[in-house]
Amino acid sequence: MGIDVKPSKTWRPVDLAREHALSTQAVRNYEDLGALPPAERTDTGYRRYTDLHAHALRTFLALRAGYGHQAAVDLMRSAHRDDQAALYTRLDELHAGFLHERRTHAEVTAALAALDDPPPPRHSAEPLTVGQLAHRVGVHPATLRQWEKAGIIEPPRDRATGYRTYGATDIRDAHLARYLRKGGIPLRQIASFVRELRQAGDTDRMRPLLTDWATRLSVRSRNALHGVAQLDRYLTELDDARSDR
């Protein structure tokens, strides 16, 4: 079903752009991407926008703040196609991703709390091979070698075989690296934290990282909530526009 974009107020590209401190080219680009409904054209070929387009742009920018650019484009395209299944599926996928990252944050927090406990003696367990450690941590052996190259783990080599062996400290650091990577922390930053952990013996310097991470999650969720509220109002306006046809 098409969208009735009968003008209630006429907006030029510069008018929409000025409201959000955008360039007029950005507004045109968003229309071309499908984030805005197609604009009517004047006899001279200029775009003519309406209140519906103004609301669409506000909605798109609000969604982008919470979900990112591509996700916001996907949602607006589905809305304009009146593809409810695609729209709500995409929203559910995005929210599932948010939940996954929150759970990862909780896992990292718990892992750091466990690291504050005295570590078991190094002789309490046999060292692991690269394959055994990869299986225990849940990564590919090549990932462990990448972490070693970054300075996150420092396994010694068995004098008899020349193979790397991973003791209690390496196992701890590998688990920590996996959790932090799940949270999107760069390898260089993880290596720095691990070095500090080895030197200081506690995780105090890593607490600000978790605090900043939690803050980012909260800000993103609040922005997403605002975006969805805008989307809900916009969908109602779209339904009204379609029913007028």
C-alpha positions, -999 to 999 in steps of 0.1 A, spaced: 0 0 0 14 34 -9 20 64 13 -1 95 9 24 124 13 -1 152 6 16 184 19 3 200 51 34 221 53 60 223 26 96 217 36 125 224 14 156 202 18 174 231 35 145 234 60 149 198 71 186 200 71 186 232 93 164 216 120 191 189 126 223 208 116 227 186 86 237 193 50 210 193 24 230 165 6 226 144 38 189 148 37 188 138 0 210 108 8 187 96 35 158 98 11 177 78 -14 185 52 12 148 48 21 150 64 55 125 90 42 95 84 20 100 95 -17 95 132 -20 72 148 -45 89 170 -72 80 205 -83 76 212 -120 112 224 -120 125 191 -104 131 203 -68 122 180 -40 92 190 -19 89 175 15 60 174 40 54 171 77 55 133 72 91 136 59 101 159 88 87 133 112 105 105 93 138 123 96 134 129 133 125 92 137 155 80 117 180 102 136 165 91 169 168 54 159 203 60 147 214 73 181 202 41 197 208 14 172 234 27 147 232 40 112 225 7 92 200 -6 117 181 27 116 180 25 78 168 -11 79 140 -2 103 128 28 83 129 9 50 107 -18 65 83 8 79 80 25 44 74 -9 28 48 -17 54 68 -49 61 58 -54 97 74 -88 100 108 -75 89 105 -44 111 97 -63 143 122 -91 135 150 -65 131 140 -48 164 140 -82 182 175 -90 168 188 -56 179 174 -60 214 188 -96 217 222 -81 208 218 -55 236 209 -83 261 238 -104 250 262 -75 256 247 -68 290 252 -104 300 287 -103 287 293 -72 309 280 -92 339 302 -121 330 333 -99 329 323 -83 362 320 -117 378 353 -129 362 371 -99 376 356 -105 410 369 -140 409 403 -128 399 405 -109 432 405 -142 451 440 -158 456 449 -178 426 455 -216 430 491 -227 432 507 -232 398 514 -268 407 477 -275 414 471 -285 378 491 -297 348 498 -271 322 476 -272 292 485 -274 255 473 -248 231 445 -271 219 434 -278 254 433 -242 264 415 -232 232 388 -258 240 385 -247 276 382 -210 267 361 -216 236 383 -200 210 404 -212 180 441 -220 187 450 -193 162 432 -168 184 454 -177 213 485 -172 192 471 -138 182 467 -129 219 502 -141 226 515 -118 198 496 -89 214 512 -97 248 480 -108 265 494 -143 273 530 -153 277 533 -191 277 567 -207 282 579 -235 260 584 -270 273 622 -276 273 618 -312 260 593 -307 232 595 -270 224 557 -266 225 540 -238 244 525 -247 277 498 -228 295 497 -226 333 473 -210 358 482 -174 350 479 -180 312 445 -197 317 433 -168 338 445 -142 313 430 -161 284 395 -163 300 398 -126 308 407 -118 272 378 -137 259 353 -119 281 368 -85 272 368 -92 235 331 -102 237 327 -67 251 344 -52 221 376 -41 240 406 -37 216 435 -62 220 460 -34 228 438 -23 257 433 -58 269 471 -64 269 476 -32 289 451 -44 315 466 -78 317 501 -64 323 487 -42 351 470 -72 366 502 -92 366 521 -63 382 496 -51 407 480 -85 415 444 -70 416 418 -57 393 413 -22 407 426 -4 376 401 -23 355 370 -11 374 368 22 354 366 2 322 336 -17 335 320 15 347 324 32 314 311 1 296 280 0 318 274 37 312 276 32 274 251 4 276 227 26 296 230 55 273 225 33 243 194 17 258 179 51 267 186 64 232 170 32 217 140 37 240 136 73 227 140 60 191 114 34 195 90 59 210 95 81 179 91 51 157 58 42 173 44 77 167 57 77 131 41 43 124 8 57 135 13 86 112 22 63 83 -10 42 90 -31 74 88 -14 85 56 -21 51 40 -57 50 51 -62 84 34 -54 70 0 
